[in-house]
Amino acid sequence: MATSANTQQRDPNTVLVGKKPVMNYVLACLTLLQNGNSGVTIKARGRAISKAVDVAQILTKRFATDVTVKKISIDTEQVKSPETGTTSNVSSIEIKLEK
């Protein structure tokens, strides 16, 4: 059964990448991994996709070398603009990292 993005429950092992500096997201991922989680998912949409890739690379190459990229999923989501009411296509990425 498919659920819409508005009603979907967010996974506690997921880091949503947005407008903050890259190192904030790296620290969030490190914190999740230090708390006993075996994996972390990094999600981003639109212009934040390149930042999500940077987070994954910094994490796997510098801070947590035992963590590897398990799966990368790309998709296109339809987003409705609250101002104009028009829908537009926005690219999204989901990067799964595991120890």
N, C-alpha and C positions, 0 to 999 in steps of 0.2 A: 504494500500500500504506500503510495507516494504522498509525502507531506510537503506543503509549501514552505518556502524559506522563512516565512514569518512565524509559523507555528512550530518549526523544527527546534528541538532542544539542542543547545550547543554542548559539544563534547568538552569536558574539563581539561583534556589533554591537547586542546587546540589553541594556537596563537593566531589571532587575526591581525594581519599587518595593515597598517594605515599610514598616517602622516607623521608619526613620531620618528626619532632617529633610529637607525638600524640597530645600534647597540642595545637599545631598550628591549627590542624583540629577541636579540641574542640572549640577553640576561633572563628574559621570561622563559625561554626554552631551556636554558641551563638550570633554572630554578625547578622547572617541572621534572627534568631528568635527575636532579639531585634528590628530589623528594620520593624517589623510588619508582617512577614511571619508566617503563622500558621503551616507550615511544612517544613522539610528539608529532603533531600535524601542524603545518604552517599553511595558512590560507590567505589569499590576497585577490583583489579585483582591480582591474584597470591599470592605472599608473603605478600602483603599489606592487605589481608583479615583479618588477626588477628588484625591488627592495626585499621581497620574500626570497628570491634566488640568492641575493647577497647574504641574507640571514642564514640560509642553509649552508652556503659555502663557508662563511666565517665559523659557523658552529662545527662543521665536520673537519675543516682543515686546521683550525687554531685551538679551539677550546675543548672540544669533546671528540678526539680523534677515534674513539671506539664507536662513535655513532656513524651510521651509513644511511644513505638515501635508499629507502625501500621501494617507493612508488611515487610517480609524478602523474597527476591528472590535470588535464586542461579542459576547459568547458567555456561555453558562452551562456550568460544569463541575461534575461530580459528584465530591465529595470525601468520602473515607471517614474518619471520626473514629478515631484510634488508640485512644482510651480506651474509647468505647462500641461501636465497630464499625458504627455507623449511617452511612448516606450522606446528605449534604445538598447542595443546589444552591447554588453560589457563582457570582456574576456575575464576569466578567472583561473587560478591555479591552486592546486592542493599538493603540498609536498609532505610525504610521510617519512619520518626519520625514526630509526630503531637502533638500539644498542646491539 
